[in-house]
């Protein structure tokens, strides 16, 4: 069977499908690992779709990714753990034969939630293949179990945001929708073209915080203040103020050492092109940055400036609710 056929195999009685999408953190990455609040938006155009096909005569689970490079094996430690947890939850015993195929438009290693989205799409597909209904809390726990294996100290923000339909404020495992919408404002996300490892970045900071007394508290307090102020800005429709918080958060992330020269250049280019604010997004040490534009024309100008400064890809996400999916 061709990969495309497999993904369209929903009609098969022994197959199930699942979907998720990428995410971008607006404020609070890294600090959220230590209990600070963080703001995050879904990126609905960056989807991950999974098909799980049961193989009744087999025992063993395969995970593969399909895309322009053909079908390649998917890193499985976290995903195998997720399946073990799903089996326990669903009370499945005995041999289990399953092929899971994921197609994802979310670039890997760019801080856009690729691993959590693949895990979410996979577990929804597996549950669908077994006719097992999972509630939102169960999906979160299963995705988190996989994220913890893949990333070590995962705060849970990616596990929630990759299934969210609106911007969220997240703190210590609890998420609330942000009512804020804007008819014109949009976020421009740019890929620096350099992969970054969230695990590495989180470990780097953990080491730094351990070595230099007080740094963790100082960073977490400063980010918490910024995020709290940003929530006040949103409630008051103060978009200039909100943008300023993003840039201030970038300066803090620069100071603790998770930005890169490319990301810094993209941030400065976005601000020069009229961005209300700009910062790194996600774990850092490469990956992506995000800028806030007040208007659609502003977003187009920022996008141009980012490409001229070396961005390899950009995406525009309006500050509105997105469509719901599985
Ligand atoms: C990753 O998207 C965000 C980090 O704060 C890690 C986490 O919260 O799990 C860097």
Boltz pocket constraint, residues with backbone or C-beta under 6 A from the ligand:
constraints:
  - pocket:
      binder: B
      contacts: [[A, 25], [A, 28], [A, 29], [A, 30], [A, 31], [A, 32], [A, 33], [A, 111], [A, 113], [A, 153], [A, 154], [A, 155], [A, 156], [A, 157], [A, 158], [A, 198], [A, 202], [A, 282], [A, 283]]
      max_distance: 6.0
